[in-house]
Amino acid sequence: MSTALLTDLTIFILALLVGIEVIGKVPATLHTPLMSATNAIHGIVLVGAMLIGLTAHNVVGYVLGFVAAVFGGANVVGGYVVTGRMLKMFRKKAPQVEGKSELGSLNGHKGLKGLAGRIGIGRAPSEGAQ
């Protein structure tokens, strides 16, 4: 083993241990918000994947660049999806009109037929006035 490879492996293993230690200390209530934010920040993985692709001169380098770009993109998109879902949980719901529930406004029909009846498609003009 060369000295450079041994140094790189040592740094990788130490970073892995520090990461495990830091994540292990995060309370469960903060884990999801923290992970969604860090996944969104992982755009740097995409930059690294592009650098691998630019400096590659063989098939192995191109495959590694592609795999890194796919995983990095999935990580970034997943971070934004999780963050969006968490923010949606804290939005206030629109108040419903009293006496008229969502199901009651579908006139007893579910699916597309109920939706069409709700917006007035397929009714005679005299049926539309209520």
Secondary structure, DSSP 8 states (H G I E B T S, - for coil): --HHHHHHHHHHHHHHHHHHHHHHTS-HHHHHHHHHHHHHHTHHHHHHHHHHHHH--SHHHHHHHHHHHHHHHHHHHHHHHHHHHHHHHTS------TT--TTGGGTT--HHHHHHHHHTTT--HHHH--
